[in-house]
């Protein structure tokens, strides 16, 4: 299942091209992450253990879940091993090719859709949980994907997503240089963000805009978890150092519930 390229917003087309080209760089991480068993999941750029983050609900047995921007599909694999019935959608066919291979290797099948998470080909109220770790949560327009998540969820359904920390976005000079100790871009008006070294597009909101977008789409915000890696954590990503991330949150997890 896929969508018509001509009907996609410009940033979706641009991100599709970039992520198809980046897909080989994420194969090894996908393989490592697929191998993690329940209780050993790791999140974000510093691989913070699930036991520290408690990002996932305690009971996923029998829940219908949708991963918005699933990449290589490892989060959906984690959900499946905890008893959920996952569906994954991603903008990059190359990423999904890795996901399908790993499904076969781990004997764990679930639907994978090549498409835009702002327009998911499922009926209203199809899912109990929508989740995104650096997928739609940063690569899609929150004023479009958040209402779409609300449409897809049943009353009382949960939305959980992990994004770059707001302070990190204000302090990063670009995507390849580590964050500084100074704010380099304004907080007000933060939204669509383009990096000089590639053609991809990210979206990052201020805290008030996140809350208004979520509440305006029918969600109640339940928690905002600001992640801090442990003193011995490591990362392969160049845009943040451990010293920085130990002082300020470089990642945030939002948790919300759709109003009944």
Buried (B, 14 or more C-beta within 10 A) or exposed (E): EEBEEEEBBEBBBBBBBBBBBBBEEBBEBBBEBBEBEEEEBBBBBBBBBBEEBEBBBEEBEEBBBBBBBBBBBBBBBBBBBBEBBBBBBBBBBBBBBBBBBBBEEBEBEBEBBBBBBBBBEBEEBBBBBBBBBBBBBBBBBBBBBBBBBBBBBBEEBBBBBBBBBBBBBBBBBEBEEBBEEEEEEEEEEBEEBEBEEBBBBBBBBBEEBBBEBBEEBBBEBEEBBEBBBEEEBEBEEEBBBBEBBBEBBBBBBBBBBBEE
